[in-house]
Amino acid sequence: MTMQKFKLGLPAGSLQKSTIEMFKKAGYNISLNERSYFPYIDDEEIDCTLIRAQEIPRYVESGVLDAGISGKDWITELSADVVEVAELTYSKEGLKPVKLVLAVPNDSEIKTVKDLQGKKIATELVEVTRAYLKRHNVEAEIEFSWGATEVKPPTLVDAIAELTETGRSLKANNLRIIETILESTPRFIVNKESWQESWKKKKIEQIVTLLKGALLAEQKVGLKLNINKENLSKVLSLLPALRKPTISELHEESWVAVETVIDEKTVRDLVYKLKEVGAEGIIEYDLRKIIP
Protein backbone atom coordinates (compact mmCIF):
# COMPACT_ATOMS: atom_id res chain seq x y z
CA MET A 1 0.00 0.00 0.00
CA THR A 2 1.40 3.39 -1.01
CA MET A 3 1.96 5.74 1.90
CA GLN A 4 0.04 9.02 1.81
CA LYS A 5 2.28 12.05 1.37
CA PHE A 6 1.80 15.64 2.38
CA LYS A 7 3.67 18.17 0.20
CA LEU A 8 4.98 21.12 2.21
CA GLY A 9 6.73 24.22 0.86
CA LEU A 10 9.33 25.87 3.10
CA PRO A 11 10.58 29.40 2.33
CA ALA A 12 14.12 29.74 1.03
CA GLY A 13 16.07 32.93 1.63
CA SER A 14 15.67 35.28 4.58
CA LEU A 15 13.12 33.13 6.43
CA GLN A 16 14.86 29.82 5.79
CA LYS A 17 16.97 29.59 8.94
CA SER A 18 14.31 30.84 11.33
CA THR A 19 11.70 28.53 9.77
CA ILE A 20 13.88 25.44 10.18
CA GLU A 21 14.65 26.46 13.78
CA MET A 22 10.95 26.92 14.48
CA PHE A 23 10.15 23.46 13.11
CA LYS A 24 12.89 21.97 15.28
CA LYS A 25 11.38 23.55 18.40
CA ALA A 26 8.03 22.16 17.31
CA GLY A 27 9.55 18.66 17.17
CA TYR A 28 10.41 18.31 13.47
CA ASN A 29 14.08 17.91 12.54
CA ILE A 30 14.88 19.15 9.04
CA SER A 31 18.21 18.38 7.38
CA LEU A 32 19.26 20.51 4.45
CA ASN A 33 21.80 19.52 1.84
CA GLU A 34 23.11 22.79 0.39
CA ARG A 35 22.81 21.39 -3.14
CA SER A 36 19.27 20.07 -2.74
CA TYR A 37 15.91 21.84 -2.73
CA PHE A 38 14.25 18.82 -1.11
CA PRO A 39 15.19 18.79 2.60
CA TYR A 40 14.84 15.66 4.70
CA ILE A 41 12.30 15.85 7.52
CA ASP A 42 11.96 13.17 10.19
CA ASP A 43 8.30 12.59 9.40
CA GLU A 44 7.93 10.05 6.60
CA GLU A 45 4.47 11.38 5.71
CA ILE A 46 5.84 14.81 4.75
CA ASP A 47 7.73 15.73 1.57
CA CYS A 48 9.45 19.12 1.87
CA THR A 49 10.38 21.49 -0.95
CA LEU A 50 12.57 24.54 -0.36
CA ILE A 51 11.41 27.39 -2.57
CA ARG A 52 11.26 31.18 -2.60
CA ALA A 53 8.51 32.55 -0.36
CA GLN A 54 7.38 34.69 -3.30
CA GLU A 55 6.46 31.54 -5.26
CA ILE A 56 4.87 29.43 -2.55
CA PRO A 57 1.35 30.99 -2.71
CA ARG A 58 0.84 30.18 -6.41
CA TYR A 59 2.16 26.62 -6.02
CA VAL A 60 -0.16 26.07 -3.06
CA GLU A 61 -3.10 27.56 -4.98
CA SER A 62 -2.44 25.29 -7.99
CA GLY A 63 -2.05 22.15 -5.83
CA VAL A 64 1.60 21.51 -6.66
CA LEU A 65 2.04 21.92 -2.91
CA ASP A 66 -0.57 20.97 -0.32
CA ALA A 67 0.63 23.70 2.03
CA GLY A 68 3.44 26.13 2.65
CA ILE A 69 4.68 29.11 4.58
CA SER A 70 4.75 32.52 2.94
CA GLY A 71 4.35 36.12 3.99
CA LYS A 72 1.04 37.96 3.94
CA ASP A 73 2.71 40.42 1.57
CA TRP A 74 3.19 37.81 -1.17
CA ILE A 75 -0.19 36.19 -0.61
CA THR A 76 -1.72 39.62 -1.17
CA GLU A 77 0.56 40.49 -4.10
CA LEU A 78 -0.42 37.33 -5.97
CA SER A 79 -4.10 37.42 -4.89
CA ALA A 80 -3.62 33.74 -4.04
CA ASP A 81 -6.84 31.80 -3.51
CA VAL A 82 -5.69 29.69 -0.57
CA VAL A 83 -6.77 28.89 2.98
CA GLU A 84 -4.84 30.86 5.61
CA VAL A 85 -4.80 28.39 8.49
CA ALA A 86 -2.53 30.25 10.89
CA GLU A 87 -0.49 33.38 11.39
CA LEU A 88 3.03 32.51 12.54
CA THR A 89 4.55 35.64 14.04
CA TYR A 90 8.25 35.23 13.44
CA SER A 91 10.85 36.73 11.11
CA LYS A 92 14.59 36.60 10.42
CA GLU A 93 15.14 39.21 13.17
CA GLY A 94 12.72 37.86 15.74
CA LEU A 95 9.10 37.77 16.82
CA LYS A 96 7.78 40.77 14.95
CA PRO A 97 6.19 41.56 11.59
CA VAL A 98 7.96 43.08 8.62
CA LYS A 99 6.56 46.25 7.10
CA LEU A 100 6.17 47.31 3.50
CA VAL A 101 6.96 51.02 3.60
CA LEU A 102 7.19 53.93 1.20
CA ALA A 103 10.57 55.63 1.54
CA VAL A 104 12.20 58.65 -0.07
CA PRO A 105 15.61 60.33 0.20
CA ASN A 106 16.13 62.36 3.38
CA ASP A 107 16.33 65.62 1.41
CA SER A 108 13.29 64.88 -0.78
CA GLU A 109 10.37 67.31 -0.78
CA ILE A 110 7.99 64.33 -0.70
CA LYS A 111 6.30 64.18 2.71
CA THR A 112 3.17 62.04 2.25
CA VAL A 113 1.70 59.56 -0.20
CA LYS A 114 -0.20 62.42 -1.88
CA ASP A 115 3.13 63.94 -2.92
CA LEU A 116 3.84 60.87 -5.07
CA GLN A 117 1.37 62.00 -7.71
CA GLY A 118 3.12 61.65 -11.08
CA LYS A 119 6.31 60.28 -9.51
CA LYS A 120 8.21 57.05 -10.18
CA ILE A 121 8.34 54.25 -7.55
CA ALA A 122 10.44 51.06 -7.55
CA THR A 123 9.28 47.98 -5.68
CA GLU A 124 9.16 44.20 -5.76
CA LEU A 125 5.52 44.28 -4.62
CA VAL A 126 3.98 46.08 -7.57
CA GLU A 127 0.33 45.10 -7.13
CA VAL A 128 0.21 45.80 -3.38
CA THR A 129 1.80 49.20 -3.96
CA ARG A 130 -0.54 49.99 -6.85
CA ALA A 131 -3.59 49.12 -4.76
CA TYR A 132 -2.37 51.33 -1.90
CA LEU A 133 -1.87 54.31 -4.21
CA LYS A 134 -5.31 53.74 -5.74
CA ARG A 135 -6.92 53.85 -2.28
CA HIS A 136 -5.31 57.27 -1.84
CA ASN A 137 -6.29 58.46 -5.34
CA VAL A 138 -2.65 58.80 -6.37
CA GLU A 139 -1.41 58.01 -9.87
CA ALA A 140 2.28 57.19 -10.17
CA GLU A 141 4.56 55.08 -12.33
CA ILE A 142 5.43 51.83 -10.54
CA GLU A 143 8.30 49.71 -11.83
CA PHE A 144 9.33 46.25 -10.72
CA SER A 145 12.64 46.17 -8.89
CA TRP A 146 14.90 43.14 -9.24
CA GLY A 147 16.83 44.00 -6.09
CA ALA A 148 19.09 46.62 -4.49
CA THR A 149 16.00 48.81 -4.36
CA GLU A 150 17.39 51.10 -1.63
CA VAL A 151 20.11 52.48 -3.92
CA LYS A 152 17.76 53.62 -6.69
CA PRO A 153 16.46 56.94 -5.29
CA PRO A 154 16.90 59.69 -6.27
CA THR A 155 18.82 58.93 -9.48
CA LEU A 156 16.55 56.24 -10.95
CA VAL A 157 13.27 56.72 -9.06
CA ASP A 158 11.63 59.21 -6.73
CA ALA A 159 10.62 56.69 -4.06
CA ILE A 160 10.62 53.01 -3.20
CA ALA A 161 8.21 50.58 -1.55
CA GLU A 162 10.40 48.20 0.42
CA LEU A 163 10.07 45.51 3.07
CA THR A 164 11.87 46.28 6.30
CA GLU A 165 12.07 44.87 9.82
CA THR A 166 14.23 47.43 11.58
CA GLY A 167 14.61 50.27 9.08
CA ARG A 168 18.40 50.14 9.48
CA SER A 169 19.10 49.49 5.80
CA LEU A 170 16.90 52.40 4.77
CA LYS A 171 18.67 54.76 7.16
CA ALA A 172 22.05 53.53 5.95
CA ASN A 173 21.03 54.54 2.42
CA ASN A 174 19.85 57.99 3.56
CA LEU A 175 16.17 57.18 3.15
CA ARG A 176 13.25 58.05 5.41
CA ILE A 177 9.87 56.35 5.72
CA ILE A 178 6.80 58.38 4.80
CA GLU A 179 4.05 55.72 4.93
CA THR A 180 3.51 52.10 5.95
CA ILE A 181 1.59 50.21 3.27
CA LEU A 182 1.09 46.97 5.22
CA GLU A 183 2.47 44.78 7.98
CA SER A 184 3.29 41.23 7.02
CA THR A 185 3.82 38.06 9.02
CA PRO A 186 4.37 34.50 7.78
CA ARG A 187 1.20 32.51 7.23
CA PHE A 188 0.63 28.76 7.02
CA ILE A 189 -1.41 28.47 3.84
CA VAL A 190 -3.17 25.44 2.42
CA ASN A 191 -4.58 24.40 -0.94
CA LYS A 192 -8.39 24.50 -0.83
CA GLU A 193 -8.82 20.91 -2.05
CA SER A 194 -6.17 19.61 0.35
CA TRP A 195 -8.00 21.33 3.22
CA GLN A 196 -11.09 19.25 2.37
CA GLU A 197 -9.22 15.94 2.63
CA SER A 198 -9.66 14.66 6.18
CA TRP A 199 -6.22 13.02 6.43
CA LYS A 200 -4.41 16.11 5.19
CA LYS A 201 -6.50 18.46 7.30
CA LYS A 202 -5.70 16.45 10.42
CA LYS A 203 -1.99 16.48 9.50
CA ILE A 204 -2.08 20.25 8.96
CA GLU A 205 -3.81 20.87 12.30
CA GLN A 206 -1.18 18.74 14.06
CA ILE A 207 1.72 20.66 12.47
CA VAL A 208 0.15 24.07 13.12
CA THR A 209 -0.64 23.24 16.76
CA LEU A 210 3.00 22.32 17.38
CA LEU A 211 4.36 25.35 15.49
CA LYS A 212 2.12 27.75 17.40
CA GLY A 213 3.08 26.06 20.65
CA ALA A 214 6.77 26.53 19.84
CA LEU A 215 6.24 30.21 18.98
CA LEU A 216 4.26 30.86 22.15
CA ALA A 217 7.07 29.30 24.18
CA GLU A 218 9.53 31.72 22.56
CA GLN A 219 7.86 34.56 24.43
CA LYS A 220 7.48 32.80 27.79
CA VAL A 221 9.64 31.29 30.52
CA GLY A 222 8.94 29.02 33.43
CA LEU A 223 9.47 30.33 36.96
CA LYS A 224 9.84 28.36 40.19
CA LEU A 225 10.26 29.73 43.70
CA ASN A 226 9.78 28.92 47.36
CA ILE A 227 7.82 31.17 49.69
CA ASN A 228 6.61 31.19 53.29
CA LYS A 229 2.84 30.71 53.42
CA GLU A 230 2.51 34.02 55.25
CA ASN A 231 3.76 35.83 52.14
CA LEU A 232 2.07 33.64 49.51
CA SER A 233 -0.67 36.15 48.75
CA LYS A 234 1.96 38.82 48.05
CA VAL A 235 3.72 36.54 45.57
CA LEU A 236 0.47 35.59 43.83
CA SER A 237 -0.42 39.25 43.39
CA LEU A 238 2.82 39.75 41.46
CA LEU A 239 2.51 36.72 39.15
CA PRO A 240 0.66 37.05 35.85
CA ALA A 241 0.09 33.60 34.37
CA LEU A 242 -1.59 31.63 31.60
CA ARG A 243 -3.56 29.92 34.36
CA LYS A 244 -3.33 29.98 38.14
CA PRO A 245 0.16 29.06 39.38
CA THR A 246 0.85 25.54 40.66
CA ILE A 247 1.37 25.52 44.43
CA SER A 248 2.97 22.51 46.15
CA GLU A 249 3.58 21.76 49.80
CA LEU A 250 7.22 21.54 50.89
CA HIS A 251 8.69 19.30 53.58
CA GLU A 252 8.87 22.33 55.84
CA GLU A 253 5.17 22.85 56.57
CA SER A 254 5.23 26.64 56.67
CA TRP A 255 6.66 26.87 53.11
CA VAL A 256 5.29 26.13 49.63
CA ALA A 257 6.75 25.92 46.12
CA VAL A 258 5.17 28.03 43.41
CA GLU A 259 5.55 27.33 39.68
CA THR A 260 4.15 29.35 36.79
CA VAL A 261 4.67 30.57 33.22
CA ILE A 262 5.23 34.27 32.52
CA ASP A 263 6.29 36.64 29.74
CA GLU A 264 10.07 36.59 29.41
CA LYS A 265 10.24 40.37 29.14
CA THR A 266 8.76 40.77 32.64
CA VAL A 267 11.32 38.62 34.44
CA ARG A 268 14.03 41.21 35.06
CA ASP A 269 11.65 43.49 36.94
CA LEU A 270 9.69 40.72 38.59
CA VAL A 271 12.56 38.81 40.22
CA TYR A 272 13.57 41.73 42.44
CA LYS A 273 9.97 42.30 43.53
CA LEU A 274 9.64 38.60 44.41
CA LYS A 275 12.79 38.79 46.51
CA GLU A 276 11.37 41.81 48.31
CA VAL A 277 8.30 39.86 49.48
CA GLY A 278 10.39 36.91 50.71
CA ALA A 279 10.69 34.53 47.75
CA GLU A 280 13.72 32.20 47.80
CA GLY A 281 15.30 29.69 45.42
CA ILE A 282 13.97 31.46 42.34
CA ILE A 283 14.62 29.47 39.14
CA GLU A 284 13.95 30.66 35.60
CA TYR A 285 13.93 28.06 32.80
CA ASP A 286 13.30 27.94 29.05
CA LEU A 287 10.24 26.29 27.52
CA ARG A 288 10.03 24.20 24.36
CA LYS A 289 6.32 24.39 23.59
CA ILE A 290 3.16 25.74 25.18
CA ILE A 291 -0.07 24.19 23.96
CA PRO A 292 -3.00 26.28 25.30
N, C-alpha and C positions, 0 to 999 in steps of 0.2 A: 504494500500500500504506500503510495507516494505521500510524503509528509507535507502538510500545509505550510506555506511560506508567507511571511509578511514582509513586504518590501518597504524599507524605511530610508528616506533621504536625509543625510546629515550635512550641515552646511560647511563647505570648505572656506578657507580664508580667515577673516578676522574672528569669526565665532567658533572656528574649528576646535581650538584647544579648550576653551571654556565649556563647549558642548560635550566633549569627550570626558572632561573632568566631572561635569554634572552627571553624566550617565554612570560613571564609576561610583559616585556617592550614592546614586540610586540603586546600585547593585549590579550594573552591567559593565563588564570589562571589555573594552574595545581596543584591539591591536591594529595599528596602522603601519603598513608597509609603504615607505615613501614613494615607491614606484607604482602603487596600486590605488585605484579609486574604489576598491571594494574591501573595506575593512572587515576584519574578523570580529564577531561579537559572540560572547559565550552564552548565547541562547540560539539553539539550533533551529528555532522556528522563525528567526529574523534574518533577512538578507539586507545588509547595509550597502548604500551607495554614497560616496562622498562627492558632492557636487556644489557648485556655487549657489549661495542662498537666493540669488536673483532668479535662478532657473527652477528652483524647487516648486514654486506654486503652479507653474504650467504643467510640470510633469505629474504632480499630484492631481490636478484637475483632469488631465487626460487619462489617468489610470496607469501610467507607466510606473508610478510609485503609489503604494497604498496610503502612505503618510510621509510627513517630513516636517522639518523645522525651518521656518523662514521668518523674516521680519515683517511686521505689519506694513512697513513702507513698501516692500515689494509685492505683497499680496494686493495692496491698494493700487500700485502702479500697473499691475497686470490685470486688474479687475478679475482676479481668479475666483472661479465659482467652486469653492471648497468649503468644508466644514471646519470652523475654528473651534477645536475641542478645548484648548487651554492656552492661557497666556503664561509664558515662562519668563519671569522678570530676571534676566541676567544679561550680561554683555561682556565684551572683552576686557572692560575696565572693572566691572563689578556688578552689583545688584541695582542697576538703574537703567532707565530707557535712554536710547539715543534720540537726538532731535534732528529733524530736517529744518535747516534755518536758511533764511535769506541773508547774505552778507555782502558788504561793499567795502571798498578801500576806506581807511580811516579818514582821509581828507576829501571823500566824496560828498557832494551836496545832497545826495539821496538820503532821506531820513526815514521815510515810511514806504510801504508797498505802493501807495498812490504815486510816489515819485518815480516809479519804474515804468510809467506810461511811455511807450515808444522806445524803451531801452532794450539792450541785449543781455540775456541771462544764460549762463552755462550750468548744466546739471546732468546727473545721471538719471534722475527721476523726473523725466519730462512730463508725463501725464499728471502726476501729483502736483507738480508746480503749475502746470497749465490750469488745472482745476482750481487751485488756490487763487491764482490771478483772476480767473473768471468770476469767482465769488466776490472779489473786490472791484469788479468792473474795470480791470486794468488789461490793456492790450500791450504785449511785449513780444519780442522775438526770443524764442527759447531754443537753444541748440543742445544736442546731446554731447556730453563730455565723456571722453574715453579715459579720463584719469587726470591727475595733477591739476584738479579744478582750481585749487586755491591760488595757483600762480597766474591765472588768466586775467583777472582784473588788475589794472584798468586798461591794459594794452589791447586785449582781445575781446573782452566783454565788460559790461558796466557792473554786473553783479553775478553772484553765483547762488545756487541752492544746493547746500552741502550737508551731509550727515556728520554730526559731531557728538561726542560724549562729554568732553571737557571744555571744548573751545580753544584749547591750547594751540592747535595747528593753525587755526584762523588768526589768532593773535600773533603768532610767529610770522605770518605772512601779511601783517599789517592790515587785517580785515576786522570789521566790527559787524555784529549781528544787528539787523534791523527788525526782523520778524521771525517767529517760529511757525513753520507751516504745519508740522505734526510731530508728535512723539511716537516712537516706535519701539516695541519690545518683541522678542521672538515669540512666535506662536506655533503650537503643535497643530498642524492642519492635516485633514484627512479627505481622501477622495469620497465623493458622495455615495457611490455604489459600495465601496469598501465599508463605509460606516453602517450600511444596511445588512452586512453579513455578520451574523451573530458571533462567529468565532473571532473574526477580525476586530469587531467592536469590543469584545471582552479583552482581547490582547491589548488594544489601544488603551482601554480604561486602566488596565494593570500598569502599563508603562507610565501613563500620565500620573497616576496616583503616586508612584515611586519617585518620579521626577519632581513633582510638586512637594513631596515630603522632604526630598533632599534640599530643595531651594528654601523651604521654610526653616530647616535646620541651620542653613547658612546664617540666618539672622538671629538665631537663638543660642543660648548656652544653658547647661544645667548648673544648678547651684545647690550645694549641700552645706548645712551648718548645724551646730548644736546650740541650744539655748535653754536657760533655766525657765521652768514653767511660769514663774512670776513675770517674766518679760516676753512671753510668747505672743501676747496680743500686740505688743509694740513691733515685733518682727513681722507679724502677719499684715500689719497696716502698711508696711514698707514694701511688701512683695506683690507686684503685679504678676499674674500668671495666666496660662492658658486655661487652667482649671484650678481648683483649690489645691494648695500645696499638700504634699504627703507628710504626715506627722507620725513619727514612730517613737515608742517608748525606749529609753536607754536603760542600761543596767542600774545606773544611779537614778532613783525614782523621781528626783526633783528636776531631772533634765529630759529633754526630748530632742530628736533629730528632725530637721525640717529639710525637705527636698522639693525643688520646683524648677520650672523652666521660665526664663526671662529673656528680654531683648538684650543682645550682647552690648549694645551701645549704652545701656543703663548701668552696667556693672561697675564702672570706675567710680561713679558717684554713690552707688548703692552700698558697696562694701564698707566704706567708712561709716555710713549711717548705721549699718548693722552692727559694727563693732561698738558704736556709741551706746547701743541699747543692750549690749551684753552678749552678742553672738560670738561663738568661738569655733575653731576648727572649720573655717569657711573654705570650701573647695569649689572651684569653678572648673567645668569640663565641657569639651566639645561634644556635639551631637551629630549623628550620621543622618538620621531621617526623623521627621515628625509627621505622623499620619493623624490628622485631626479626626 
